[in-house]
Amino acid sequence: MSTKAELACVYSALLLTDDDIAVTGEKIQTILKAANVDVEPYWPGLFAKALEGVNVKDLITNIGSGVGAAPAGGAAAPAAAAGGDAAPAKEAEKKKEEPEEESDDDMGFGLFD
């Protein structure tokens, strides 16, 4: 039941966003009532609270931009505006983030032991 309720609230929020209407719990509940979908009373408010202050259209259009992409006006923009090169800094961060992989052989056992 909760998956159905979640999906119904998501679709309701997308409908409101598409029509440039603020996403509120009451408006989600109105759409669900018009669609004859019964959900627990806390779902519409939960979704409205989760989407508060979020630009849903930007969220949808940037879904394939990848993890770690700097938002417009973020930290990378001032460095580029100042004429600095942000590429070495990104490479250094990338090297830091990569955890060192331990081999099973280092632990005293291997695949064919």
C-alpha positions in Angstrom: 0.0 0.0 0.0 2.8 2.5 0.8 4.3 2.1 -2.6 1.0 3.0 -4.2 0.6 6.0 -1.9 4.2 7.2 -2.6 3.7 6.9 -6.3 0.3 8.8 -6.2 1.9 11.6 -4.2 4.9 11.8 -6.6 2.5 12.1 -9.6 0.5 14.7 -7.8 3.6 16.7 -7.0 4.7 16.5 -10.6 1.3 17.7 -11.8 1.4 20.7 -9.5 5.0 21.5 -10.6 4.1 21.2 -14.3 1.3 23.7 -13.8 3.6 26.1 -11.8 1.5 25.7 -8.7 3.1 25.5 -5.3 3.3 22.0 -3.9 1.4 21.8 -0.6 -0.1 19.0 1.3 -3.6 20.3 0.8 -3.1 20.5 -3.0 -1.7 17.1 -3.2 -4.6 15.8 -1.1 -7.1 17.5 -3.5 -5.5 15.9 -6.5 -5.5 12.5 -4.8 -9.2 12.9 -3.8 -10.1 13.9 -7.4 -8.3 10.8 -8.7 -10.1 8.7 -6.1 -6.8 7.5 -4.5 -6.9 6.7 -0.8 -3.6 7.3 1.0 -2.7 7.7 4.7 -3.2 11.3 5.8 0.5 11.9 6.5 1.7 11.2 2.9 0.7 14.5 1.2 2.2 16.6 4.0 5.3 14.5 4.0 5.9 15.0 0.3 5.1 18.7 0.5 7.6 19.1 3.3 10.2 17.1 1.4 9.8 19.3 -1.7 9.7 22.6 0.2 12.3 24.9 -1.2 13.2 22.5 -4.0 13.0 23.4 -7.7 11.5 20.2 -9.0 12.0 21.1 -12.6 15.7 21.7 -12.1 15.9 18.4 -10.1 14.4 16.5 -13.0 16.4 18.1 -15.7 19.7 17.7 -13.8 19.2 14.0 -13.0 21.8 12.8 -15.5 24.4 15.4 -14.7 26.3 13.0 -12.4 27.4 13.0 -8.8 29.5 15.9 -7.7 28.5 18.3 -10.4 28.9 21.9 -9.1 25.7 23.9 -9.2 25.6 27.1 -11.1 27.3 29.8 -9.0 29.0 27.2 -6.9 32.6 26.9 -5.8 33.9 26.3 -9.3 32.4 29.5 -10.7 34.5 31.9 -8.6 37.7 30.1 -9.5 36.9 30.2 -13.2 35.9 33.8 -13.0 39.1 34.7 -11.3 41.0 33.0 -14.2 42.2 30.1 -12.0 42.3 26.6 -13.2 40.0 24.3 -11.3 41.1 21.1 -13.0 44.1 20.3 -10.8 42.0 20.8 -7.7 39.3 18.4 -9.0 41.9 15.8 -9.8 43.4 16.1 -6.3 39.9 15.7 -4.8 39.2 12.7 -7.0 42.4 11.0 -5.9 41.5 11.6 -2.3 38.0 10.2 -2.7 39.2 6.9 -4.2 39.6 4.4 -1.3 42.5 2.1 -1.3 41.3 -1.4 -2.2 42.7 -4.2 -0.2 43.3 -7.5 -1.9 42.2 -10.7 -0.4 45.7 -12.0 -0.7 46.8 -9.3 1.7 44.5 -10.7 4.3 46.0 -14.2 4.1 43.4 -15.9 1.9 42.7 -15.9 -1.8 40.2 -17.1 -4.3 41.8 -20.6 -4.7 43.0 -21.3 -1.1 
